[in-house]
Amino acid sequence: MTHLVRQPILSRGAQSCVGGGWSLSVWGVVALTLCVGGCAGPPPTQSTARIGVIDGQRVLEETKAGQAAKESLNEFMKNRQALIKLEENELKRMESELIKQASVLSANARKAREEKFRRRMLLYQQKTAELNREVQDKQREVLGAFREDVERIVAQVAREQGLAAVLETGRGGPLVYSDANIDISDRVIQELNRGIR
């Protein structure tokens, strides 16, 4: 069992650095080492690595390739939405018909129509999920190809400007602030629009 012993470790002025004098004998040595070693270390060195930033959303919006990628995705989504809209209209028609005829249908006939409607609704939900997956796959494909082009140009510009790293800015990203002087977005947009690879 270890007992706390009140003993002066350092002079009165240095006691606050190690907790006011209450200590275990071993902890006194550790605290002294931390206090002297931590306070007397060499000053931090300054790195010479240069960093740049790029606004990915702006590159997507302001380049011909980005606009083409967005148009391709929008066209693909419109086609899928049209298919979903046709199914929705059919379901609405079936539901309306079921409601109108519910009072004149026999119990068995009503039950059969309700079951047919439920099956159609289930098919609609499955089709919608499938079309959403298709849209996500297309989005990964189209934006992935665009991103590869952007990354190639970013690497080229970074090498030309002697940058060690390039970070992407944007809402919700890890970069909260960057100086406008390190933003290479304009140059990347210019190179992408020029078609240099």
N, C-alpha and C positions, 0 to 999 in steps of 0.2 A: 504494500500500500504506500502511495506517495503522499507526503505531507507538504502543504504549502508553508513556506518559510518566508517571513518578512525580512528581507535583507537589502541593503542598498546595492544596486548593481552598478550604477553609473553615478556620476555627480548629479546633483539636484536638477540641473537644467536638462540633462539627457534622459531623465526618468520618464518624461512624458512620451518619449519615442518608444519605450518598451512597456508601457502600461503602468507607470506610477510606482514601480518597485515591488509589487506582489508578483512572484514568479516561482517557478520550479527552477532549480539551479541549472539544469540543462537548457531550459527555455531562455534563461538570461544570456547564455552564450549565443544561442540562435538569434535572439532579438538584437544583440549587439552586432552580430555579423550582418544581419539584414539592414540595420540602421546605418552602419558605417559603409557596408558594401553597396547598398542600394542608393545611398545619397552621393557616393563618391564615384559612380560609374562614369564612363566616358560619354560625352554628348552624342546624341543620335546623329548618324551620318545622313546626308541628303542623297537620295537616289537621282541618277541622271536619266532614268528611263522616262520616255515621253509617252503620254497616253492621249488617245483621241476618242471622240464620241460620235455616234451616228444616230439620227432619228429615223428609225425603220419605217414608221407610219408615213412620215413625210416622203421618204424614198418611194414607197408604194404609191402614194398619191400623185407625185410629181414626175414620174418616169413613164415613158411610153410602154415599157415592159410591164410595169406595175399596173397601169391602166388596162392593158390588154389582159393581164391575169384577172383583174377584177371583172372585166366585161365577160370573160369566159366563164367565170364562176356565176355571175348574175344570170347569164343565159341558161346555164345548166340548172340553176335553182328555179328559174321561171318554168322550165319544162317540167320539173318535178312538182312544183306547186300546182301547175295546171292539172296534172294527173290526180293530185290530192283533191283539188277543187271538184273535179268530175265525180269522184267517189262521195264527197260531202253532199253534193247536190242530189245524188241518187239516194243517199241515206235520208236526207230531208224529205224527198218525195215519198219514200217508203213509210217514213214515220207519219207524215201528213195523211197518207192514204189509210194507214192503220188506225189513226185517231178518228177519221171520218167514218170508217166502216165498222168501228168497234161495236157500236150499238146494234148493228144489223147482222153481224157475224155470229155464228154459233160458237159456243165455248171452245170446241175442238178446232174450228177454223181460225178463231182469234189466237189461240195458243200456237197453232202452226205458223201463223204470220209473225207472231212475236218471236218465235224461235228462229225463223228465217231472218228477221231483222237483227237479232242478236248475233247470228253467225256472220251476217254481212258487216256488222259493226266490228266484230272481232277481226275479220279479214281487213277491214279498213285500218284498224289500229296496227296490225302486222305490216301492212303495206306502207303506212306512214313511217313506222320505225325503220323499215328497209330503205325507204327513200331518204330518210335522214342520214342513215349510215352511208349511202351512196354520196350524198352531198359532202359529208365529212371526209370521205375518202378522196373525192375530187378536190376538195379544198387543200388537203395535205399534198396531193400530187401537184397541183398548179402552184400553190404558194411555196412548196418545197423546191420546185425548179427555179422559181423566181429568186428565192433566198440563196440558192447555190450561185446564181449569177451575181447577186449583190455581194455575197461573201468573197467571190473571186475579185471583184472590183475593189472592195474594201481592202483586201490583202495587198493588191497592187498599189493603191493609194498610200496605205500604211507604210509599205516598203519605201516608196518614193519620198515620204515625209519623215522617215526615220522613227516611226512610232513602234513602241514595244507591244502595245495592246490597244484595241478599240472596243469600247463598251457601247451597248445599245441603250439609248434613252427611251423614255416612254412612261405613260401613266402606269402606276402600280409596279414598276420595275425596281430593281435594286438601286439604281442611280437616282438620287434625289436632286442633286445640283451638279451642274458643270458650267464652266466658263465658256462663253460663245467662241472664244479663240481656239478652242480645241475641237470644235465641231467640224467634221469633214463631210457632212451631208451634202452640201452644195457641190463639192468636187465629185462625190460618188454619183449624184444625180446627173451631173454634166457628162461623166464618163459613160454611164449606162445609156443615156439618151444618144450619145455619139456612137454607141455600139462597139466601143473598144473593149476587147476581151483579153 
